[in-house]
């Protein structure tokens, strides 16, 4: 019996979230007194996985799997779980992986919990803590089935170095027929996605109009951060929906979240609750965001943000 | 075209969340319930298919009698029929199995669910239904068009979007983008009156099993007081983020 960690990759490289998935899975394997098997698809550069405890790596290489397909990928993970005799499977919270997870759970007849934030507090019954009510609460939840799928929340566990020798084994799964055709894929190039970012710079109605986003983008660029926005801003079409953070938008679990000109509606605060450090810049000292933030600056965004950007440039230099 | 929209009955987004019975049950006292926002985007898109392509819309929910006002609201918005599977939901798998059983004996061309409910956030019901019934499934849908039994879909991906196509039957996980916030419909008096006459069928559960359970709830620890930094002293902010918070 092993723990199987599914590692996502992009263009032959493991994704950044992989190291957290391996760190968590490796600790889970220790708790269960078993080994960790990491599954990688079309990924050449896997050397860094051993730094976090991936002692065995199953490597799939296939030109037919170049594009993500939830059903095919779920099927391959299920095959890997069976051949590696794994009944605990650890997944990330990326959009692709959350897409395939329920399909995998049916294939393996496994219980699946998403948004898990900690290692199990008990192995029998298998109990983990997860977020619920869009980060307004947590629950202790159990999985009763033999196969268990754990969807780990981004940035919830962090990295834990654990150098091991990795053995790599090629794995040739059987492929299923794909019924969904990908017509085009469009990635915003040169920009960091909210999912991959350590820092997110987010702005709201306080910016007064889409033409003023240059100060936000410049701050984000200086910090190597992704940009995001509040719900009204996306509803008014100032920014794309994909940047909308909150209960009906995206959850953000990042190390640093900087909110500029966002008052802090309860739905927005729920969406960012899992972020570690929150900074608010707002000219209204009564804005609810100040009650949810770690650091606050009362001031006008058009005055504070450009000066902050200049100071950060100097700091980084 | 026959469409089934899965409706989750959830606390309004502004609700304060509390628990009762020694933190084992969500406290519904004083809580306003709504159609799960991700489901409402899908229902509103379904209305477009009804008006432009003569689709028939049925809505379904797994829940007790207290969820009926939410189904009535869906009828007032324009759904033709509502189905309530009379059981308290246990977990996502339980709900998916109950809905899948209903789908098996009724032919739907398109099943619309939300990408996740805003209460338990499992994000799994549409995918589980797809797996159980072996039908096409696409989640995080931000656009949906159907012509000649073929769906064209825009899906949000991390850092971009993807255009996909597949044949029906299909189940989707919808989200904002399917329609805009401004397209959402507030039921008018005529819709509300009509909804009273529309069928709301209550069917017994098929007693599906579950595999997970929420055994205890708790709220996040109260936060420390915010540290205010003068806007004339932004160096201090950088210093705190670097040395104290260690995020720079």
Interface residues (C-beta under 8 A of the other chain):
Chain A: X68 X70 X71 X94 X95 X96 X98 X99 X100 X101 X102 X103 X105 X106 X107 X110 X111 X112 X113 X114 X115 X127 X131 X132 X133 X134 X135 X136 X137 X138 X139 X140 X141 X142 X143 X144 X145 X179 X180 X181 X182 X183 X184 X185 X186 X187 X188 X191 X192 X193 X194 X195 X196 X198 X199 X223 X231 X234 X235 X241 X242 X244 X247 X248 X249 X255 X256 X266 X267 X270 X273 X276 X277 X279 X280 X290 X291 X292 X293 X294 X295 X296 X297 X298 X299 X300 X303 X304 X307 X308 X311 X312 X315
Chain B: X11 X13 X14 X16 X17 X19 X26 X37 X38 X92 X93 X96 X118 X119 X120 X121 X122 X123 X124 X125 X126 X127 X128 X130 X131 X132 X136 X137 X138 X139 X140 X142 X152 X156 X157 X158 X159 X160 X161 X162 X163 X164 X165 X166 X167 X175 X176 X177 X180 X181 X182 X210 X211 X212 X213 X214 X215 X216 X217 X218 X219 X220 X223 X224 X226 X227 X228 X229 X230 X231 X234 X235 X237 X238 X240 X241 X242 X245 X247 X248
